Amino acid sequence: MIQRLLRLRPLAAAAALLLFPTSPLAGQERPPGALPASPGAAAEAQLQDALSRPAVQSGLSAIDARTEATVELLRDLALIVSPSGQEAERAARVAEEMRRIGLSDVEVDDSPNAIGRIPGRSGRALVFISTLDDLATVAEHRRAADGPPVLRGDRLEGPGTNTSSITAAMLAAAEGMLHAFGEAGTTPEHDLVFAAVAQEETGLVGMKAIYARYRDRAVGFVDILGDGRSVSYGALGIHWWRVEGSGPPGHSLGGGLPNVNQGLARAVDRILTEAAHLQDPETRTVVNVAMLRSGEVFNHKPAEGWFSLDIRSLEAERIQAIEARVADLLAGVSDETGIPLRLEPWQIMPGGQLPGAREAEIVQTSAAIGRWMGFEPTLSNAGSSNMNVAIAGGTPAIGLGGERGGDRGFVSEWASVEAMMRSARHVFLLGMLLGDVAAQPFHHGNHEARAPGVNLTVEGPSSAPWSSSSPPHAFARSSAIVARNARAADR
């Protein structure tokens, strides 16, 4: 029986694609006394076997032949102003392209995500993800631009090109897969789903909708962010809060206490004093206060104010423990100063680690593809993108990082055509290698091996903010809260 896609034990050396049932590797036994092949070596063998197949080579050639058309698609996508929450027109253009290349069941959902698929036979799905929305600054520059993006050498230059290059790459890969399966006269084992997701920059809203839809039958998620020079297999949890305080306002002449600034300042001092002992490079645990706001004039004490709180770690339990401790500190400061303090979620990026993920086939296969493309990918357990939603829910996912262009968010933004087409080839090979393997679920039944301490009710948001009168365990809800009004530009 051929390999499972994402199992935790090392890969067997004799891996074969259902697309190519006559693979010479299928059924071979290891000589007595021989050691099992490493996951990396098995992935290399599987890739080389796939690359020897005419249908795969034909698919790669089809992708290369569509380079100019892919650039034109990217130009179209970049011209559509699409800040987070306003992606409907770009989603419609992506759906139009999905229909053109022949994907099935194409739709734009309420997020709005553009979704299409290549139907498989197993009832399972391998889901590819690209980001549909732009930073607000990108949208502003696109509105102010004099004309469409301009191709100069390898660069398509202009606002809106950088992020959308991964959507163009994903669609080029999908067309290559359709071509390859057509050449082979077969269909993939699993559904190959392609989703350009909305509102990544404001709380991973589109990804949460996709995950809710596919989590029970997904064998894995591939978040496309670049050409695969880096591969993330774990998720860094990042929780952004606003600590808000309120108190009686008044003129300086009748001022005095209570004063909201005293409550805020004391809370900041207590948190940062303890934070010095909480920082942990090994688990990337960080606690920081970056913004402090209150008051408008010199001669009045303010009625309200707030400060930011950034808590992040590879370990969900550490985040929860820190949040519980912050709850205690705020409650104490409130009692001392008479200033009620409450925590409002600003952006909650779920995180988690799946045991054995680094050696899983989806990771090692992606790394093997990167080496075939001419670079040695870096592997990281600290991803921070749409993939976090899946990993926090206990479902295998990777983020393909690497090159795609530069100057994102500036007038001089550009996308690399070569990097875009490398991304397309990488995604194509992942689909051919992983989407056609008779995989079983990575975890038992209802995803019991979910990331520790993560609440999987991701529909959010929380109906009530935490306040200084709430119990510390209220922070356990935090991983389920959908972000609001936030731009995750530089996580």
Secondary structure, DSSP 8 states (H G I E B T S, - for coil): ----SS-SS---S----TTSTT-TTTT----TT-----HHHHHHHHHHHHHTSHHHHHHHHHHHHTHHHHHHHHHHHHHS--BTT--HHHHHHHHHHHHHHT-EEEEE-SS--EEEEE--SSS-EEEEEEE--B-HHHHHHHHH-SSS-EEETTEEESTTHHHHHHHHHHHHHHHHHHHHHHHHT---SSEEEEEEES-TTTTSHHHHHHHHHHTTTEEEEEEE-SSSSEEE-SB-EEEEEEEEEE---EEGGG--SS-HHHHHHHHHHHHHHHHHHH-BGGGTBEEE---EEE-SSTTEE-SEEEEEEEEEES-HHHHHHHHHHHHHHHHHHHHHHS--EEEEEEEEE--B--TTGGGSHHHHHHHHHHHHTTS--EEES-B-STHHHHHHTT--EEEEES-SEE-TTSTT-EEEHHHHHHHHHHHHHHHHHHTTS----SSSTTTTT--TT----TT---SS-EETTS-GGGGGGGGG----S---S--
